[in-house]
Amino acid sequence: MKTILIVGIGTGNPEHVTVQAINALNRADVLFIPDKGEGKADLADLRREIVARYVTNPNSRTVEYTVPRRDAANPDYGAGVDDWHAALATRFGALLDAVPDNGACAFLVWGDPGLYDSTIRIVERLRSEHVVEIIPGITSIQALTAAHGIALNRIGEPVHITTGRQLGAVEDDTVVMLDGQRAFLHADPELDIFWGAYLGTQDEITISGRLGDVADRIVATRKAARERHGWIMDTYLLRKRD
């Protein structure tokens, strides 16, 4: 029986890592670092920095692994994701061979493992054979509201969290994540938008205002940033104007 630690590391600032997460990382015999390709090398570098800064266990070691690509051309999105998760579960199962019996390993997960991340669902396929522990982390939503100096919810009001693919008419305050489609371009231009990219990092960018006034600037800024870095992580909050 092995212990799998799924550790939230925040949104890119090494100081987002909690004391609980540091303690979990130091319990691990093996620390897994994903390699998502040259274009996203920054994501692996940040994980390496966290390990170098906080892990003091002399007996631990890091193991890097290549992340298989999801078939984005599959017209059945759900089936495509399920196939991708199955491939990752197979990869994770092989990685666990590097963990000693009764030992522990850690997956360093961007943001929080419970919010729009697949690691918990992938490891769920291995749970019958191993112990799984989840350590929460700071999310991009928290980093977004902090960067803009606003509260996530208004007094007594709900908050809706969704993806760009599922964005519809905005009735309640709505956080949108994973929006490669730039769904905000089809939203009511009278909404307020609070947008941010690379939140919590030294490359953080924020734009806010009436959607109709700033949408084009967000598109141009997003395009330039993606070309500069080779990748982008952004999220935003839409809300009806007071």
ChimeraX commands (.cxc) that place a marker at each C-alpha (Angstrom):
marker #1 position 0.00,0.00,0.00 radius 0.5
marker #1 position 1.38,3.38,-1.04 radius 0.5
marker #1 position 0.24,6.89,-0.19 radius 0.5
marker #1 position -0.52,9.32,-3.00 radius 0.5
marker #1 position -0.42,12.98,-1.96 radius 0.5
marker #1 position -2.18,15.40,-4.32 radius 0.5
marker #1 position -0.75,18.75,-3.31 radius 0.5
marker #1 position -2.15,22.12,-4.39 radius 0.5
marker #1 position 0.74,24.54,-4.96 radius 0.5
marker #1 position -1.12,27.74,-5.82 radius 0.5
marker #1 position -1.17,29.69,-9.06 radius 0.5
marker #1 position 2.49,30.31,-9.76 radius 0.5
marker #1 position 3.88,32.20,-6.78 radius 0.5
marker #1 position 6.07,29.93,-4.63 radius 0.5
marker #1 position 4.81,31.85,-1.59 radius 0.5
marker #1 position 1.31,30.49,-2.27 radius 0.5
marker #1 position 2.47,27.10,-0.97 radius 0.5
marker #1 position 0.92,26.48,2.45 radius 0.5
marker #1 position 2.64,25.03,5.51 radius 0.5
marker #1 position 0.40,21.97,5.14 radius 0.5
marker #1 position 1.59,21.55,1.55 radius 0.5
marker #1 position 5.25,21.92,2.56 radius 0.5
marker #1 position 4.83,19.26,5.22 radius 0.5
marker #1 position 3.16,16.94,2.71 radius 0.5
marker #1 position 5.94,17.43,0.15 radius 0.5
marker #1 position 8.51,16.54,2.81 radius 0.5
marker #1 position 6.65,13.29,3.56 radius 0.5
marker #1 position 7.07,12.12,-0.02 radius 0.5
marker #1 position 9.74,9.68,-1.08 radius 0.5
marker #1 position 9.11,10.67,-4.70 radius 0.5
marker #1 position 7.91,14.00,-6.10 radius 0.5
marker #1 position 6.38,13.86,-9.58 radius 0.5
marker #1 position 6.88,16.81,-11.93 radius 0.5
marker #1 position 4.90,16.87,-15.21 radius 0.5
marker #1 position 6.56,17.86,-18.47 radius 0.5
marker #1 position 4.00,19.46,-20.80 radius 0.5
marker #1 position 6.46,20.26,-23.54 radius 0.5
marker #1 position 8.92,23.03,-24.32 radius 0.5
marker #1 position 6.18,25.62,-24.73 radius 0.5
marker #1 position 5.11,25.13,-21.10 radius 0.5
marker #1 position 8.53,24.68,-19.52 radius 0.5
marker #1 position 7.74,27.49,-17.06 radius 0.5
marker #1 position 5.15,25.25,-15.37 radius 0.5
marker #1 position 7.74,22.56,-14.65 radius 0.5
marker #1 position 10.35,25.14,-13.62 radius 0.5
marker #1 position 7.99,26.57,-11.00 radius 0.5
marker #1 position 7.49,23.12,-9.51 radius 0.5
marker #1 position 11.25,22.57,-9.44 radius 0.5
marker #1 position 11.67,25.91,-7.66 radius 0.5
marker #1 position 9.11,24.90,-5.03 radius 0.5
marker #1 position 10.90,21.61,-4.42 radius 0.5
marker #1 position 14.28,23.33,-4.17 radius 0.5
marker #1 position 12.93,25.99,-1.81 radius 0.5
marker #1 position 10.83,23.91,0.56 radius 0.5
marker #1 position 11.77,20.22,0.43 radius 0.5
marker #1 position 14.38,19.37,3.02 radius 0.5
marker #1 position 13.88,15.60,3.14 radius 0.5
marker #1 position 17.29,14.23,2.08 radius 0.5
marker #1 position 15.77,10.91,1.06 radius 0.5
marker #1 position 13.26,12.31,-1.43 radius 0.5
marker #1 position 13.81,12.49,-5.17 radius 0.5
marker #1 position 12.02,13.98,-8.14 radius 0.5
marker #1 position 10.76,12.04,-11.13 radius 0.5
marker #1 position 9.64,13.88,-14.24 radius 0.5
marker #1 position 7.09,12.47,-16.65 radius 0.5
marker #1 position 5.66,13.43,-20.02 radius 0.5
marker #1 position 1.97,14.33,-20.05 radius 0.5
marker #1 position 0.08,12.72,-22.94 radius 0.5
marker #1 position -1.95,15.10,-25.07 radius 0.5
marker #1 position -5.73,15.10,-25.13 radius 0.5
marker #1 position -7.25,14.49,-28.56 radius 0.5
marker #1 position -8.81,17.93,-29.04 radius 0.5
marker #1 position -10.11,16.85,-32.47 radius 0.5
marker #1 position -12.47,14.28,-30.94 radius 0.5
marker #1 position -15.98,15.67,-31.54 radius 0.5
marker #1 position -17.21,13.94,-28.38 radius 0.5
marker #1 position -15.59,16.12,-25.70 radius 0.5
marker #1 position -16.59,13.85,-22.81 radius 0.5
marker #1 position -15.26,10.72,-24.51 radius 0.5
marker #1 position -12.05,12.51,-25.43 radius 0.5
marker #1 position -11.44,13.58,-21.85 radius 0.5
marker #1 position -12.23,10.09,-20.55 radius 0.5
marker #1 position -9.71,8.55,-22.97 radius 0.5
marker #1 position -7.14,11.12,-21.90 radius 0.5
marker #1 position -7.73,10.37,-18.22 radius 0.5
marker #1 position -7.38,6.65,-18.89 radius 0.5
marker #1 position -4.01,7.26,-20.57 radius 0.5
marker #1 position -2.89,9.40,-17.63 radius 0.5
marker #1 position -4.04,6.77,-15.13 radius 0.5
marker #1 position -1.89,4.21,-16.94 radius 0.5
marker #1 position 1.04,6.64,-16.82 radius 0.5
marker #1 position 0.48,7.31,-13.11 radius 0.5
marker #1 position 0.29,3.59,-12.37 radius 0.5
marker #1 position 3.69,3.11,-13.99 radius 0.5
marker #1 position 5.12,6.06,-12.06 radius 0.5
marker #1 position 4.13,4.44,-8.78 radius 0.5
marker #1 position 6.65,1.68,-9.44 radius 0.5
marker #1 position 9.27,4.24,-8.36 radius 0.5
marker #1 position 7.66,4.54,-4.92 radius 0.5
marker #1 position 8.85,2.11,-2.23 radius 0.5
marker #1 position 6.32,-0.18,-0.55 radius 0.5
marker #1 position 4.52,1.69,2.24 radius 0.5
marker #1 position 6.11,4.86,0.94 radius 0.5
marker #1 position 4.57,8.11,-0.28 radius 0.5
marker #1 position 4.62,10.15,-3.45 radius 0.5
marker #1 position 3.36,13.63,-4.30 radius 0.5
marker #1 position 1.81,15.17,-7.40 radius 0.5
marker #1 position 2.28,18.94,-7.43 radius 0.5
marker #1 position -0.98,20.38,-8.76 radius 0.5
marker #1 position -1.38,23.93,-10.04 radius 0.5
marker #1 position -3.94,25.92,-8.03 radius 0.5
marker #1 position -6.23,23.67,-6.02 radius 0.5
marker #1 position -6.77,19.97,-6.83 radius 0.5
marker #1 position -10.53,20.31,-6.33 radius 0.5
marker #1 position -11.17,23.06,-8.87 radius 0.5
marker #1 position -10.99,22.30,-12.60 radius 0.5
marker #1 position -8.07,19.92,-12.27 radius 0.5
marker #1 position -8.15,16.28,-13.33 radius 0.5
marker #1 position -5.64,14.73,-10.95 radius 0.5
marker #1 position -8.18,13.60,-8.34 radius 0.5
marker #1 position -10.35,11.90,-10.96 radius 0.5
marker #1 position -7.33,10.21,-12.53 radius 0.5
marker #1 position -5.97,8.96,-9.21 radius 0.5
marker #1 position -9.48,7.78,-8.28 radius 0.5
marker #1 position -8.87,4.92,-10.72 radius 0.5
marker #1 position -5.97,3.83,-8.50 radius 0.5
marker #1 position -7.58,4.47,-5.10 radius 0.5
marker #1 position -8.56,0.83,-4.49 radius 0.5
marker #1 position -4.87,-0.08,-4.30 radius 0.5
marker #1 position -3.48,2.98,-2.53 radius 0.5
marker #1 position -4.20,5.63,0.09 radius 0.5
marker #1 position -4.97,9.09,-1.34 radius 0.5
marker #1 position -4.63,12.38,0.54 radius 0.5
marker #1 position -5.53,15.79,-0.88 radius 0.5
marker #1 position -3.94,19.04,0.25 radius 0.5
marker #1 position -5.78,22.20,-0.91 radius 0.5
marker #1 position -4.10,25.16,-2.54 radius 0.5
marker #1 position -4.77,28.79,-3.43 radius 0.5
marker #1 position -6.91,29.00,-6.57 radius 0.5
marker #1 position -6.74,31.37,-9.50 radius 0.5
marker #1 position -10.10,32.72,-8.34 radius 0.5
marker #1 position -8.60,33.86,-5.04 radius 0.5
marker #1 position -5.59,35.29,-6.86 radius 0.5
marker #1 position -7.92,37.10,-9.29 radius 0.5
marker #1 position -10.01,38.82,-6.65 radius 0.5
marker #1 position -6.92,39.73,-4.62 radius 0.5
marker #1 position -5.24,41.24,-7.70 radius 0.5
marker #1 position -8.30,43.38,-8.43 radius 0.5
marker #1 position -8.90,44.23,-4.78 radius 0.5
marker #1 position -12.49,42.99,-4.78 radius 0.5
marker #1 position -14.62,40.45,-2.94 radius 0.5
marker #1 position -15.71,37.40,-4.90 radius 0.5
marker #1 position -19.31,37.56,-3.74 radius 0.5
marker #1 position -21.60,40.51,-3.15 radius 0.5
marker #1 position -23.60,40.67,0.08 radius 0.5
marker #1 position -26.04,37.78,0.23 radius 0.5
marker #1 position -25.51,36.94,-3.45 radius 0.5
marker #1 position -24.44,33.65,-5.08 radius 0.5
marker #1 position -21.44,33.04,-7.33 radius 0.5
marker #1 position -21.46,30.80,-10.39 radius 0.5
marker #1 position -18.26,29.08,-11.58 radius 0.5
marker #1 position -18.12,27.67,-15.09 radius 0.5
marker #1 position -15.96,27.25,-18.19 radius 0.5
marker #1 position -15.93,29.29,-21.37 radius 0.5
marker #1 position -17.48,26.34,-23.17 radius 0.5
marker #1 position -20.50,26.49,-20.85 radius 0.5
marker #1 position -20.91,30.25,-20.46 radius 0.5
marker #1 position -24.48,31.37,-21.07 radius 0.5
marker #1 position -26.48,34.39,-20.02 radius 0.5
marker #1 position -24.97,35.95,-16.91 radius 0.5
marker #1 position -27.53,36.35,-14.13 radius 0.5
marker #1 position -25.34,35.92,-11.04 radius 0.5
marker #1 position -21.72,36.93,-10.56 radius 0.5
marker #1 position -19.90,34.41,-12.77 radius 0.5
marker #1 position -16.30,33.21,-12.72 radius 0.5
marker #1 position -15.12,31.77,-16.04 radius 0.5
marker #1 position -12.15,29.43,-16.28 radius 0.5
marker #1 position -10.58,27.49,-19.15 radius 0.5
marker #1 position -11.85,29.90,-21.79 radius 0.5
marker #1 position -9.83,29.22,-24.92 radius 0.5
marker #1 position -12.90,30.25,-26.92 radius 0.5
marker #1 position -12.92,33.83,-25.53 radius 0.5
marker #1 position -16.58,33.38,-24.64 radius 0.5
marker #1 position -16.70,36.84,-23.05 radius 0.5
marker #1 position -16.89,38.29,-26.57 radius 0.5
marker #1 position -20.46,36.95,-26.78 radius 0.5
marker #1 position -21.54,38.15,-23.33 radius 0.5
marker #1 position -23.59,41.27,-22.57 radius 0.5
marker #1 position -21.26,44.25,-23.16 radius 0.5
marker #1 position -22.89,46.08,-20.23 radius 0.5
marker #1 position -21.37,43.60,-17.76 radius 0.5
marker #1 position -18.31,44.45,-15.71 radius 0.5
marker #1 position -15.32,42.15,-16.28 radius 0.5
marker #1 position -12.37,41.55,-13.98 radius 0.5
marker #1 position -9.79,39.64,-16.05 radius 0.5
marker #1 position -6.38,38.29,-15.12 radius 0.5
marker #1 position -3.64,36.13,-16.59 radius 0.5
marker #1 position -0.57,34.49,-15.00 radius 0.5
marker #1 position -2.18,35.37,-11.68 radius 0.5
marker #1 position 0.15,35.33,-8.71 radius 0.5
marker #1 position 3.29,35.32,-10.86 radius 0.5
marker #1 position 5.73,38.09,-11.76 radius 0.5
marker #1 position 4.07,38.13,-15.22 radius 0.5
marker #1 position 0.59,38.86,-13.83 radius 0.5
marker #1 position -1.67,40.98,-16.07 radius 0.5
marker #1 position -5.04,42.41,-15.06 radius 0.5
marker #1 position -7.70,44.38,-16.91 radius 0.5
marker #1 position -11.10,45.49,-15.63 radius 0.5
marker #1 position -14.00,47.66,-16.69 radius 0.5
marker #1 position -17.19,47.64,-18.71 radius 0.5
marker #1 position -16.94,44.60,-20.98 radius 0.5
marker #1 position -17.90,46.53,-24.11 radius 0.5
marker #1 position -15.06,48.98,-23.44 radius 0.5
marker #1 position -12.23,46.55,-22.63 radius 0.5
marker #1 position -13.02,43.33,-24.55 radius 0.5
marker #1 position -10.82,44.19,-27.53 radius 0.5
marker #1 position -7.95,45.17,-25.24 radius 0.5
marker #1 position -8.24,41.84,-23.42 radius 0.5
marker #1 position -8.16,39.94,-26.72 radius 0.5
marker #1 position -5.06,41.83,-27.91 radius 0.5
marker #1 position -3.30,41.54,-24.55 radius 0.5
marker #1 position -4.10,37.85,-24.31 radius 0.5
marker #1 position -2.80,37.18,-27.84 radius 0.5
marker #1 position 0.46,39.06,-27.24 radius 0.5
marker #1 position 1.04,37.36,-23.89 radius 0.5
marker #1 position 0.44,33.90,-25.33 radius 0.5
marker #1 position 2.89,34.58,-28.16 radius 0.5
marker #1 position 5.47,35.85,-25.70 radius 0.5
marker #1 position 5.23,32.97,-23.22 radius 0.5
marker #1 position 4.04,30.14,-25.44 radius 0.5
marker #1 position 1.09,29.45,-23.09 radius 0.5
marker #1 position -1.49,31.34,-21.08 radius 0.5
marker #1 position -3.62,30.72,-18.00 radius 0.5
marker #1 position -6.32,33.30,-17.50 radius 0.5
marker #1 position -9.64,33.63,-15.73 radius 0.5
marker #1 position -12.20,36.33,-15.19 radius 0.5
marker #1 position -15.24,37.42,-13.23 radius 0.5
marker #1 position -18.36,38.80,-14.94 radius 0.5
marker #1 position -20.96,40.70,-12.97 radius 0.5
marker #1 position -23.88,42.99,-13.66 radius 0.5
marker #1 position -23.04,46.61,-13.10 radius 0.5
marker #1 position -24.37,48.30,-9.96 radius 0.5
marker link #1:1,2 radius 0.2
marker link #1:2,3 radius 0.2
marker link #1:3,4 radius 0.2
marker link #1:4,5 radius 0.2
marker link #1:5,6 radius 0.2
marker link #1:6,7 radius 0.2
marker link #1:7,8 radius 0.2
marker link #1:8,9 radius 0.2
marker link #1:9,10 radius 0.2
marker link #1:10,11 radius 0.2
marker link #1:11,12 radius 0.2
marker link #1:12,13 radius 0.2
marker link #1:13,14 radius 0.2
marker link #1:14,15 radius 0.2
marker link #1:15,16 radius 0.2
marker link #1:16,17 radius 0.2
marker link #1:17,18 radius 0.2
marker link #1:18,19 radius 0.2
marker link #1:19,20 radius 0.2
marker link #1:20,21 radius 0.2
marker link #1:21,22 radius 0.2
marker link #1:22,23 radius 0.2
marker link #1:23,24 radius 0.2
marker link #1:24,25 radius 0.2
marker link #1:25,26 radius 0.2
marker link #1:26,27 radius 0.2
marker link #1:27,28 radius 0.2
marker link #1:28,29 radius 0.2
marker link #1:29,30 radius 0.2
marker link #1:30,31 radius 0.2
marker link #1:31,32 radius 0.2
marker link #1:32,33 radius 0.2
marker link #1:33,34 radius 0.2
marker link #1:34,35 radius 0.2
marker link #1:35,36 radius 0.2
marker link #1:36,37 radius 0.2
marker link #1:37,38 radius 0.2
marker link #1:38,39 radius 0.2
marker link #1:39,40 radius 0.2
marker link #1:40,41 radius 0.2
marker link #1:41,42 radius 0.2
marker link #1:42,43 radius 0.2
marker link #1:43,44 radius 0.2
marker link #1:44,45 radius 0.2
marker link #1:45,46 radius 0.2
marker link #1:46,47 radius 0.2
marker link #1:47,48 radius 0.2
marker link #1:48,49 radius 0.2
marker link #1:49,50 radius 0.2
marker link #1:50,51 radius 0.2
marker link #1:51,52 radius 0.2
marker link #1:52,53 radius 0.2
marker link #1:53,54 radius 0.2
marker link #1:54,55 radius 0.2
marker link #1:55,56 radius 0.2
marker link #1:56,57 radius 0.2
marker link #1:57,58 radius 0.2
marker link #1:58,59 radius 0.2
marker link #1:59,60 radius 0.2
marker link #1:60,61 radius 0.2
marker link #1:61,62 radius 0.2
marker link #1:62,63 radius 0.2
marker link #1:63,64 radius 0.2
marker link #1:64,65 radius 0.2
marker link #1:65,66 radius 0.2
marker link #1:66,67 radius 0.2
marker link #1:67,68 radius 0.2
marker link #1:68,69 radius 0.2
marker link #1:69,70 radius 0.2
marker link #1:70,71 radius 0.2
marker link #1:71,72 radius 0.2
marker link #1:72,73 radius 0.2
marker link #1:73,74 radius 0.2
marker link #1:74,75 radius 0.2
marker link #1:75,76 radius 0.2
marker link #1:76,77 radius 0.2
marker link #1:77,78 radius 0.2
marker link #1:78,79 radius 0.2
marker link #1:79,80 radius 0.2
marker link #1:80,81 radius 0.2
marker link #1:81,82 radius 0.2
marker link #1:82,83 radius 0.2
marker link #1:83,84 radius 0.2
marker link #1:84,85 radius 0.2
marker link #1:85,86 radius 0.2
marker link #1:86,87 radius 0.2
marker link #1:87,88 radius 0.2
marker link #1:88,89 radius 0.2
marker link #1:89,90 radius 0.2
marker link #1:90,91 radius 0.2
marker link #1:91,92 radius 0.2
marker link #1:92,93 radius 0.2
marker link #1:93,94 radius 0.2
marker link #1:94,95 radius 0.2
marker link #1:95,96 radius 0.2
marker link #1:96,97 radius 0.2
marker link #1:97,98 radius 0.2
marker link #1:98,99 radius 0.2
marker link #1:99,100 radius 0.2
marker link #1:100,101 radius 0.2
marker link #1:101,102 radius 0.2
marker link #1:102,103 radius 0.2
marker link #1:103,104 radius 0.2
marker link #1:104,105 radius 0.2
marker link #1:105,106 radius 0.2
marker link #1:106,107 radius 0.2
marker link #1:107,108 radius 0.2
marker link #1:108,109 radius 0.2
marker link #1:109,110 radius 0.2
marker link #1:110,111 radius 0.2
marker link #1:111,112 radius 0.2
marker link #1:112,113 radius 0.2
marker link #1:113,114 radius 0.2
marker link #1:114,115 radius 0.2
marker link #1:115,116 radius 0.2
marker link #1:116,117 radius 0.2
marker link #1:117,118 radius 0.2
marker link #1:118,119 radius 0.2
marker link #1:119,120 radius 0.2
marker link #1:120,121 radius 0.2
marker link #1:121,122 radius 0.2
marker link #1:122,123 radius 0.2
marker link #1:123,124 radius 0.2
marker link #1:124,125 radius 0.2
marker link #1:125,126 radius 0.2
marker link #1:126,127 radius 0.2
marker link #1:127,128 radius 0.2
marker link #1:128,129 radius 0.2
marker link #1:129,130 radius 0.2
marker link #1:130,131 radius 0.2
marker link #1:131,132 radius 0.2
marker link #1:132,133 radius 0.2
marker link #1:133,134 radius 0.2
marker link #1:134,135 radius 0.2
marker link #1:135,136 radius 0.2
marker link #1:136,137 radius 0.2
marker link #1:137,138 radius 0.2
marker link #1:138,139 radius 0.2
marker link #1:139,140 radius 0.2
marker link #1:140,141 radius 0.2
marker link #1:141,142 radius 0.2
marker link #1:142,143 radius 0.2
marker link #1:143,144 radius 0.2
marker link #1:144,145 radius 0.2
marker link #1:145,146 radius 0.2
marker link #1:146,147 radius 0.2
marker link #1:147,148 radius 0.2
marker link #1:148,149 radius 0.2
marker link #1:149,150 radius 0.2
marker link #1:150,151 radius 0.2
marker link #1:151,152 radius 0.2
marker link #1:152,153 radius 0.2
marker link #1:153,154 radius 0.2
marker link #1:154,155 radius 0.2
marker link #1:155,156 radius 0.2
marker link #1:156,157 radius 0.2
marker link #1:157,158 radius 0.2
marker link #1:158,159 radius 0.2
marker link #1:159,160 radius 0.2
marker link #1:160,161 radius 0.2
marker link #1:161,162 radius 0.2
marker link #1:162,163 radius 0.2
marker link #1:163,164 radius 0.2
marker link #1:164,165 radius 0.2
marker link #1:165,166 radius 0.2
marker link #1:166,167 radius 0.2
marker link #1:167,168 radius 0.2
marker link #1:168,169 radius 0.2
marker link #1:169,170 radius 0.2
marker link #1:170,171 radius 0.2
marker link #1:171,172 radius 0.2
marker link #1:172,173 radius 0.2
marker link #1:173,174 radius 0.2
marker link #1:174,175 radius 0.2
marker link #1:175,176 radius 0.2
marker link #1:176,177 radius 0.2
marker link #1:177,178 radius 0.2
marker link #1:178,179 radius 0.2
marker link #1:179,180 radius 0.2
marker link #1:180,181 radius 0.2
marker link #1:181,182 radius 0.2
marker link #1:182,183 radius 0.2
marker link #1:183,184 radius 0.2
marker link #1:184,185 radius 0.2
marker link #1:185,186 radius 0.2
marker link #1:186,187 radius 0.2
marker link #1:187,188 radius 0.2
marker link #1:188,189 radius 0.2
marker link #1:189,190 radius 0.2
marker link #1:190,191 radius 0.2
marker link #1:191,192 radius 0.2
marker link #1:192,193 radius 0.2
marker link #1:193,194 radius 0.2
marker link #1:194,195 radius 0.2
marker link #1:195,196 radius 0.2
marker link #1:196,197 radius 0.2
marker link #1:197,198 radius 0.2
marker link #1:198,199 radius 0.2
marker link #1:199,200 radius 0.2
marker link #1:200,201 radius 0.2
marker link #1:201,202 radius 0.2
marker link #1:202,203 radius 0.2
marker link #1:203,204 radius 0.2
marker link #1:204,205 radius 0.2
marker link #1:205,206 radius 0.2
marker link #1:206,207 radius 0.2
marker link #1:207,208 radius 0.2
marker link #1:208,209 radius 0.2
marker link #1:209,210 radius 0.2
marker link #1:210,211 radius 0.2
marker link #1:211,212 radius 0.2
marker link #1:212,213 radius 0.2
marker link #1:213,214 radius 0.2
marker link #1:214,215 radius 0.2
marker link #1:215,216 radius 0.2
marker link #1:216,217 radius 0.2
marker link #1:217,218 radius 0.2
marker link #1:218,219 radius 0.2
marker link #1:219,220 radius 0.2
marker link #1:220,221 radius 0.2
marker link #1:221,222 radius 0.2
marker link #1:222,223 radius 0.2
marker link #1:223,224 radius 0.2
marker link #1:224,225 radius 0.2
marker link #1:225,226 radius 0.2
marker link #1:226,227 radius 0.2
marker link #1:227,228 radius 0.2
marker link #1:228,229 radius 0.2
marker link #1:229,230 radius 0.2
marker link #1:230,231 radius 0.2
marker link #1:231,232 radius 0.2
marker link #1:232,233 radius 0.2
marker link #1:233,234 radius 0.2
marker link #1:234,235 radius 0.2
marker link #1:235,236 radius 0.2
marker link #1:236,237 radius 0.2
marker link #1:237,238 radius 0.2
marker link #1:238,239 radius 0.2
marker link #1:239,240 radius 0.2
marker link #1:240,241 radius 0.2
marker link #1:241,242 radius 0.2
view
